[in-house]
Amino acid sequence: MSRELSFPPAQPDDALPSRSTLWQALRRSRSVHFVVAATLILGVTMAFVGHLVGTRIEHAAAASAGEAAALYMEAFLEPYVQELATDNELSPASVHGIDRLHNSTSLSKHIVSVKIWSADARILYSNDKSQLNQTFPHEEVARAMRGEIVTRLTPLGDDENHFEEDFDQPLYETYAPLRQFDTDRVLAVGEFYEQKHEIETLQQEVWAVISAATLAMLLLLFYIVRRGDLIIDRQQVALRKQMQEQEQLHRQNASLQQKITAANHEFARIGELTQRRLGADLHDGPAQLLTLILLRLDELSEWRPQPQPAAELDGDDALETIRGAAKDALRQVRNLSSGLALPELNDLSLTDELILAAHRHQQRTQSQVLLDIADLPEQMPPLHKIALYRFVEESLNNAFRHADGQGQRVSARCSNGLLTVEVCDSGPGFDPDTPINGTRGRSPLGLAGMRYRIESLGGSFKVDSSPGKGTRVSVQFEV
């Protein structure tokens, strides 16, 4: 607190925490919540313990007072009531003796009043002489006549307690039987009004000890919880900082992922453009040159006169060989050109595109492809359509090359926002986990290229095959 008071007075008021801010901080403090709850619980518990201990002290004190009063009555009052065995009244001498006994003994410091009751609840003796021979029905008198010792903390509200009310303090009221000598006959009932002695002081000491113990426990628990609260706060600050760093790293990763995805898309687009350009260059360059060569060869063949000598027949064979090689080269260049240059897919639906890929494969290979296409989306991004076209084209080429076109099938469907395209064959199959060697194995480069093309667009690529059970290649995209 001294540090807070030493702040320079020039500091602006808005830099200091307001009352509402402090109140909100206290409301959020776990240690404050714990102290409030612990105070309620310990307060109720200790109040119950204090009340229980105080009550037990009162009961013990009352029992002790009752026993002392019974001994006093037995020792000092019974000799004066023996005449009640034959008479209904105490003699003046007995009354005088009881007065002298009460005033002369040290018990008068604690016993403030003495009464003797008859069996019919009539007062035979009292320090208050105005109550003599008056009848006040009492259950306690009847119980004492039956031989019981009754002790209670008198409320001083009865009619016979006017004399005792002047002392203005709680008194123990004890009723004890007064018996005839050598018999169990109860002649009368003696009543003592005794001060509480040091009971109130003892009760106050008990409450003081309980309060001190409760306060000490609260302070100790508050210290422990407050220390834990500070540790938790520091850990929360550190955890919040780590979460912020993780969130920042997540944002950076997301940004990098977006950049990678965009770069992959751009790479795929550039790759497709490059393939189209290569196809166009092959068609417009070498294919045209080969066509020109064939035309010139045809002109040479028509220009040569007939009949030809035998020596020139070898030249004709050479021309035919050149013409055949040129035709084969032209056919291969055109096939390469048509394979590199995709048809215009933007105007085709995904269903038409897959049908077109299967149809072109059937035309090239003179093989059969079964189609199972249903529930496909109408719109797809161009790069995805190109990737699916290339996937079907390459997978069917593999099926024809390695499975001789047996059981070629293309299936495609869209369910629950997931587009699945599969290409199957019933060929010899292979083990995808085993390195591929030989000319009959499927090209690892072709499978890797398809996988890379599909996964670069956010799809998944899967090869399911085993020896003797054919091959299934599938891709999936979220749509």
C-alpha positions, 0 to 999 in steps of 0.5 A, spaced: 500 500 500 505 504 501 508 503 494 501 505 491 501 512 496 508 514 493 505 514 486 506 522 483 500 526 484 501 528 476 498 521 474 492 522 471 486 519 474 484 514 468 490 511 470 488 508 476 483 503 477 476 505 478 471 502 483 467 498 478 474 495 476 476 493 483 469 490 484 469 486 477 476 484 479 474 482 486 468 478 483 473 474 478 478 472 484 477 465 486 481 467 493 475 472 494 470 467 492 473 461 496 474 466 503 466 468 502 464 460 502 469 458 507 467 464 512 459 461 511 461 454 512 466 455 517 462 460 521 456 456 521 460 450 523 463 454 529 457 457 531 454 450 531 460 448 535 460 454 540 453 453 541 454 445 543 460 447 547 456 452 551 450 448 552 454 442 554 457 447 559 451 450 562 448 442 563 454 440 566 454 447 571 447 445 572 448 438 574 454 440 578 449 446 582 444 441 583 449 436 586 451 441 590 444 444 592 442 436 594 448 435 598 447 442 602 440 441 603 441 434 605 446 436 610 443 443 613 436 443 611 433 436 613 434 437 620 429 443 620 424 439 616 424 433 621 418 436 624 414 436 618 413 428 619 408 430 624 406 437 623 404 441 617 408 447 618 415 449 620 416 452 627 418 459 628 425 456 631 426 452 625 425 458 620 429 462 625 435 457 624 434 457 617 435 464 616 441 464 621 444 458 617 443 462 610 446 468 612 452 466 616 455 461 611 459 462 605 454 459 601 450 465 601 455 468 596 452 464 591 445 462 594 441 468 593 434 465 595 432 458 599 425 456 599 421 449 602 415 447 599 410 442 602 407 436 598 401 440 596 406 446 593 405 450 598 411 455 600 413 453 608 419 457 608 422 463 603 427 469 604 421 473 601 416 472 607 411 475 603 410 468 600 409 464 606 403 459 605 402 461 598 401 455 593 404 455 586 403 449 583 409 446 580 411 440 576 418 440 579 415 440 586 411 434 584 418 431 581 422 432 587 416 429 591 417 423 587 425 423 589 428 426 583 433 432 583 431 437 578 435 443 576 434 448 571 436 455 569 430 459 571 427 464 566 424 468 573 418 469 570 413 465 574 409 469 580 413 466 586 420 469 583 418 476 584 424 476 590 429 473 585 428 478 579 431 483 583 438 480 582 437 481 575 441 475 573 440 468 571 440 463 576 440 456 577 434 453 580 434 446 584 429 442 587 431 437 591 427 432 596 428 433 603 427 426 607 425 423 614 431 421 617 433 413 616 427 413 611 426 414 604 420 418 606 420 425 602 417 430 607 418 436 603 422 439 597 428 444 598 429 449 592 435 453 591 436 459 587 444 459 585 448 464 581 451 462 575 458 463 578 463 463 572 459 460 567 458 466 562 466 468 563 467 461 561 462 461 555 465 467 553 472 464 553 470 458 549 467 463 544 473 467 543 477 461 542 473 458 537 473 465 533 480 465 534 481 458 531 476 460 525 479 466 524 486 463 524 483 457 519 480 462 514 487 466 514 491 460 513 486 457 507 486 464 504 493 464 504 494 457 501 488 459 496 491 466 494 498 463 493 494 458 488 490 463 485 496 467 483 500 461 480 494 459 476 493 466 474 501 466 472 499 459 468 493 462 465 497 468 462 503 464 460 497 459 457 494 465 453 500 467 451 502 460 448 495 460 445 496 467 442 502 464 439 499 458 436 494 462 433 499 467 430 502 460 427 496 457 425 494 464 421 501 464 418 500 456 416 493 458 413 496 463 409 502 459 407 497 454 405 493 458 401 499 461 398 501 453 396 494 452 394 494 458 389 501 456 387 499 449 385 493 451 382 497 456 378 502 451 376 497 446 374 494 451 369 501 453 367 502 446 365 496 445 362 497 451 358 504 448 356 501 442 354 496 445 349 502 449 346 506 443 345 500 440 342 499 446 338 507 447 336 507 439 334 501 440 330 503 446 326 511 445 326 513 438 325 506 435 323 506 440 317 513 439 315 512 431 315 506 433 311 510 437 306 515 431 305 510 426 304 507 431 298 514 432 295 515 424 295 508 423 292 510 429 286 517 425 285 513 418 285 509 421 279 514 425 276 519 419 275 517 416 268 515 409 266 517 403 265 523 404 270 530 400 269 531 394 274 536 399 277 531 404 279 527 399 283 531 399 289 530 407 289 523 406 289 523 402 295 527 407 298 522 412 296 517 407 299 520 406 305 521 414 306 514 415 305 512 409 310 516 412 315 514 419 314 507 417 315 508 413 321 512 419 324 506 424 322 501 419 325 505 419 332 506 427 332 498 427 331 497 423 336 501 426 341 498 433 339 491 430 340 493 428 347 497 434 349 491 439 346 485 438 350 478 439 347 474 445 350 472 443 357 469 449 359 463 448 355 462 441 357 459 438 364 463 434 368 458 428 366 459 430 358 467 430 360 468 424 363 464 420 357 468 424 352 474 421 355 472 414 355 469 415 348 476 418 345 479 412 349 475 407 346 476 410 339 484 410 340 484 403 343 478 399 340 476 397 347 470 397 351 469 402 357 463 401 361 460 407 364 456 408 371 455 416 372 450 419 376 448 425 381 454 429 378 455 437 380 453 441 374 459 446 375 466 445 377 472 449 377 476 448 370 482 446 374 478 440 377 475 438 370 482 438 367 485 434 373 479 429 372 479 428 365 487 427 365 486 422 371 480 418 367 485 419 361 491 416 364 488 411 368 484 408 362 491 408 358 494 404 364 488 399 364 489 398 356 497 398 357 497 393 363 490 389 363 489 389 355 483 393 356 479 387 360 474 390 365 475 397 364 470 401 367 469 408 369 464 410 375 462 417 378 457 419 383 457 425 388 454 424 395 454 428 402 458 433 398 463 428 396 465 427 389 468 420 387 471 418 381 473 411 380 477 407 374 477 400 374 480 394 370 480 386 371 487 385 369 493 382 373 493 387 378 500 389 382 502 390 389 502 398 390 507 397 396 512 393 392 517 397 388 515 396 380 520 394 375 520 391 368 516 394 362 509 391 364 509 394 371 505 400 371 509 407 371 511 410 378 512 416 374 504 416 372 501 414 378 505 419 382 504 425 377 496 423 378 497 423 385 500 430 385 495 433 380 489 431 384 492 432 391 495 439 389 487 441 388 485 439 395 483 432 393 485 425 395 488 419 391 488 412 392 490 406 389 487 399 391 490 393 387 493 386 389 496 381 384 490 377 381 485 381 383 485 387 378 486 395 380 481 400 382 484 408 382 479 413 385 479 420 387 475 424 391 473 432 392 469 436 396 464 440 392 
